[in-house]
């Protein structure tokens, strides 16, 4: 049994949309802006079908998994299917604005309740939301520097 949880938020960035997209779209950049992303490796391909492996630290433990891009609109959006301890679909979208770009990140993940227990489930859901809030701010900081 698992529970589906989701999070979505946006941030305005004073940088061109194509530059913001190029930065968030490059898997090797993930450790620079996604909190607790330790490593990305074995990146194969581009756009739909691109695959990569990753190591993520959560709860003091290293978690490994892989991701496949399942939807892709160049310079606009991408959806990543994550296969690991917590299966997820995360997506990002860039939208040009008058003074820059609106970056939106959303994630929907399946939390394995029997493995974690109810209390741990709430902690994981809250922590992942905080990490994505920090991720948005990290992208903004890099792009506006």
C-alpha positions in Angstrom: 0.0 0.0 0.0 1.2 3.5 -0.8 -0.1 7.0 -0.6 0.1 9.5 -3.5 1.4 12.9 -2.4 2.1 16.0 -4.6 3.7 19.4 -4.5 3.8 22.2 -7.0 5.1 25.8 -6.8 6.5 28.5 -9.1 9.1 31.3 -8.9 9.8 34.3 -11.0 13.4 34.5 -12.3 15.0 37.6 -13.9 16.7 35.6 -16.7 15.6 34.5 -20.2 13.4 31.5 -20.4 15.8 29.6 -22.7 18.7 30.0 -20.3 16.5 28.9 -17.3 15.3 25.8 -19.3 18.8 24.9 -20.4 20.0 25.0 -16.8 17.2 22.9 -15.2 17.1 20.5 -18.2 20.7 19.4 -17.8 20.9 16.4 -15.5 24.5 17.0 -14.6 23.4 20.3 -13.1 20.9 18.7 -10.6 23.4 18.4 -7.7 23.9 22.2 -7.9 20.3 23.1 -7.4 18.3 20.0 -6.1 19.0 19.7 -2.4 20.3 16.3 -1.3 21.0 15.2 -4.9 24.4 13.7 -4.4 25.2 12.5 -7.9 23.9 12.1 -11.4 25.6 9.5 -13.7 25.2 7.5 -16.9 23.2 10.1 -18.8 22.0 8.6 -22.1 20.2 10.5 -24.8 18.3 13.7 -24.9 14.7 14.7 -24.8 12.0 12.0 -24.6 13.6 8.7 -23.6 16.7 10.3 -22.0 17.8 8.2 -19.0 20.1 8.8 -16.1 20.9 7.3 -12.7 21.2 9.2 -9.5 22.0 9.1 -5.8 19.9 11.1 -3.4 20.4 11.5 0.3 17.2 11.5 2.5 16.9 10.7 6.2 20.7 10.2 6.5 20.6 7.4 3.9 21.7 7.3 0.3 19.0 6.2 -2.1 19.8 5.2 -5.7 17.4 5.1 -8.6 17.0 6.0 -12.2 14.9 8.4 -14.3 13.5 8.4 -17.8 12.1 11.5 -19.5 8.6 10.6 -20.6 7.4 13.9 -22.0 9.4 16.7 -23.5 8.8 20.0 -25.2 12.1 21.7 -26.1 12.8 25.0 -24.4 9.4 24.6 -22.5 8.8 21.6 -20.3 9.8 18.0 -19.4 8.4 15.2 -17.3 10.6 12.7 -15.5 9.5 9.3 -14.4 11.5 8.3 -11.3 12.1 4.7 -10.3 13.6 4.1 -6.9 12.6 3.7 -3.3 9.9 6.3 -3.8 8.5 6.3 -7.3 7.6 9.7 -8.6 6.8 11.9 -11.6 8.4 15.3 -11.5 8.1 18.0 -14.1 9.2 21.5 -14.8 7.9 24.2 -17.0 9.3 27.6 -18.1 7.1 30.4 -19.2 8.5 33.7 -20.5 7.3 36.8 -18.7 7.8 40.5 -19.2 10.8 40.7 -16.9 12.1 37.1 -17.2 10.7 33.6 -16.6 8.2 31.8 -14.5 9.7 28.4 -13.5 7.2 25.9 -12.2 8.2 22.6 -10.7 5.7 19.9 -9.7 6.1 16.4 -8.3 3.7 13.6 -7.6 5.2 10.6 -5.7 4.1 7.4 -4.2 5.1 7.0 -0.5 5.4 3.3 0.6 3.4 3.5 3.9 4.2 -0.1 5.1 7.9 0.6 4.7 7.9 4.0 6.3 4.9 4.0 8.7 2.5 6.9 9.0 4.7 9.2 11.1 7.6 8.8 8.8 5.3 9.3 5.8 4.3 12.8 7.0 7.9 13.7 7.6 9.0 12.6 4.2 6.1 14.4 2.4 6.9 17.6 4.3 10.7 17.3 3.8 10.3 16.7 0.0 8.1 19.8 -0.3 10.7 21.9 1.5 13.5 20.6 -0.7 11.6 21.6 -3.9 11.0 25.1 -2.4 14.7 25.4 -1.9 15.4 24.0 -5.4 13.3 26.8 -6.9 15.2 29.4 -4.9 18.5 27.8 -5.9 17.7 28.1 -9.6 16.7 31.7 -9.1 20.0 32.5 -7.3 22.1 30.8 -10.0 20.3 32.4 -12.9 20.3 35.9 -11.4 23.9 35.8 -10.2 
